[in-house]
Amino acid sequence: EEAVELARRQLADLISCDPREIVWTSGATEADNLALKGVAHFHRERGRHIVTSAIEHKAVLDSCHQLEREGFEVTYLKPGADGLVTPQAVEDALRDDTILVSVMHGNNEIGNLLDLHAVGNLCEKYGALFHSDTVQTMGHFVHNVQELPVHFLVGAGHKFHGPKGIGFLYAKSGTKFSPLM
């Protein structure tokens, strides 16, 4: 227990959050599932629209496909010729019933980087929650959640010198989402 709480404190210090905002999971896939499905199920009365990109990790895409089977509508943004999903593309997809935007920070295949600040600010402007899979960039970039307008960040321990078989979900204090079980 002491080791787990020390790790929670170290991770919280790394991303500048309260340790109580860290949810340990069995990996990043579970953390992505928890964020996407948890937000969708909790906020379905407010809206049923989700924005993501066509080049997200399979964990995010599979969650979105499942949510579509449950009656949610998902807009899959196509990247430009440079492989980037632009903040303008995100803004063009946002609607009054958009409850969540989920776009990864660093693409695991082509290495492009999303402007988290710009997309997060758009989500704030339009009242949508913002989830970003930061598995590929955690430990390589500063992810100070006190400065980033994000509600959820996901990471995997083995990508930044932690153990395999553990992931985490940063869930901003006060952000409502349902448990998976």
C-alpha positions in Angstrom: 0.0 0.0 0.0 2.8 2.4 0.8 4.5 1.7 -2.5 1.2 2.3 -4.4 0.6 5.6 -2.6 4.2 6.7 -3.2 3.8 6.0 -6.9 0.5 7.9 -6.9 2.2 10.9 -5.3 5.1 10.7 -7.7 2.7 10.6 -10.7 0.6 13.4 -9.3 3.8 15.5 -8.9 4.8 14.7 -12.5 1.5 16.1 -13.9 0.8 18.6 -11.2 -2.4 17.2 -9.8 -3.9 16.1 -6.6 -3.1 12.4 -5.9 -6.8 11.7 -5.5 -7.3 12.6 -9.2 -5.3 9.5 -10.3 -7.2 6.3 -11.0 -5.0 3.2 -11.4 -6.0 0.8 -14.1 -4.6 -2.4 -15.7 -3.3 -0.4 -18.6 -4.0 2.5 -20.9 -6.8 0.6 -22.8 -8.8 0.3 -19.6 -8.2 4.0 -18.8 -9.3 5.1 -22.2 -12.4 2.9 -21.9 -13.2 4.3 -18.5 -13.0 7.9 -19.7 -14.9 7.5 -22.9 -17.6 5.1 -21.8 -17.8 6.7 -18.4 -18.4 10.2 -19.8 -20.8 9.0 -22.4 -23.0 7.0 -20.0 -23.0 9.8 -17.3 -23.7 12.6 -19.7 -26.0 10.9 -22.3 -29.0 13.0 -21.2 -27.1 16.2 -22.1 -25.9 14.9 -25.5 -24.8 11.9 -27.5 -22.2 13.3 -29.7 -18.4 12.5 -29.4 -15.5 13.9 -31.5 -12.4 11.8 -32.1 -9.9 11.3 -34.9 -9.7 8.5 -37.4 -6.1 7.8 -36.4 -6.6 7.3 -32.7 -5.3 4.2 -30.9 -7.5 1.1 -31.2 -8.5 1.4 -27.5 -10.2 4.7 -28.3 -11.6 3.6 -31.6 -13.1 0.4 -30.2 -14.7 2.3 -27.4 -16.2 4.8 -29.9 -17.5 1.9 -32.1 -19.2 0.4 -29.0 -20.8 3.7 -28.1 -22.1 4.0 -31.6 -23.8 0.6 -31.2 -25.4 2.1 -28.0 -26.9 5.1 -29.9 -24.1 7.7 -29.6 -23.0 9.6 -32.7 -19.2 9.8 -33.3 -17.5 12.2 -35.7 -14.2 10.8 -36.8 -11.9 13.6 -37.9 -9.6 12.9 -40.8 -6.0 14.2 -40.5 -4.6 16.5 -43.1 -1.9 15.5 -45.5 0.7 16.2 -42.8 -1.0 13.7 -40.5 -2.3 16.4 -38.1 -5.8 16.9 -36.7 -6.1 20.6 -36.5 -7.9 22.6 -33.8 -9.9 24.1 -36.6 -11.1 20.6 -37.6 -12.1 20.0 -34.0 -14.0 23.3 -33.8 -15.8 22.5 -37.1 -17.0 19.2 -35.6 -18.2 20.6 -32.3 -22.0 20.9 -31.8 -24.4 21.8 -29.0 -24.8 18.1 -28.1 -21.1 17.3 -28.1 -20.2 15.9 -24.7 -16.6 14.7 -25.3 -13.6 15.3 -27.5 -11.0 12.5 -27.5 -7.8 13.1 -29.4 -4.3 11.7 -28.6 -1.4 14.0 -27.9 1.3 12.1 -29.8 0.4 9.7 -32.5 2.0 6.3 -31.9 2.7 5.6 -35.6 3.5 8.9 -37.3 4.7 10.9 -34.3 2.6 14.0 -34.8 1.6 16.2 -31.9 -1.7 17.7 -31.1 -2.0 21.2 -29.7 -3.6 20.3 -26.3 -4.0 23.9 -25.3 -5.9 24.9 -28.4 -8.2 21.9 -28.4 -8.8 22.1 -24.7 -9.7 25.8 -25.0 -12.2 24.9 -27.7 -13.7 22.2 -25.5 -14.1 24.7 -22.7 -15.7 27.3 -25.1 -18.2 24.7 -26.4 -18.9 23.0 -23.1 -17.4 19.6 -24.1 -15.2 17.5 -21.9 -11.7 16.8 -23.2 -9.8 13.4 -23.0 -6.3 12.9 -24.4 -4.4 9.7 -24.6 -0.9 10.8 -23.7 0.7 7.3 -23.6 3.3 8.1 -26.2 4.3 11.5 -24.7 4.1 11.0 -20.9 7.5 11.5 -19.4 8.8 13.1 -22.6 6.7 16.3 -22.5 5.5 18.4 -19.5 1.8 17.6 -18.9 0.9 20.1 -16.2 -2.8 19.7 -15.7 -3.0 22.9 -13.8 -2.1 24.7 -17.0 -3.7 22.3 -19.6 -7.4 22.6 -20.2 -8.0 18.8 -20.0 -10.5 16.8 -18.1 -8.8 13.4 -18.6 -5.3 12.2 -19.4 -4.3 8.6 -19.9 -0.8 7.0 -19.6 0.8 3.6 -19.4 3.6 2.9 -16.8 5.9 0.9 -19.1 6.2 3.9 -21.5 8.0 6.0 -18.9 10.0 3.6 -16.8 7.1 2.2 -14.8 6.0 -1.4 -14.5 4.1 -3.2 -17.3 0.5 -4.0 -16.7 -0.4 -0.6 -15.1 -2.0 2.4 -16.5 -3.6 5.5 -15.1 -6.5 7.9 -15.8 -6.1 11.4 -14.6 -9.7 12.6 -13.9 -10.0 16.3 -13.1 -11.6 16.9 -9.7 -15.3 17.5 -10.1 -15.6 15.9 -13.6 -18.5 13.5 -13.6 -18.3 10.1 -15.2 -19.7 6.6 -14.6 -17.8 3.6 -13.5 -17.6 0.7 -16.0 -19.0 -1.8 -13.6 
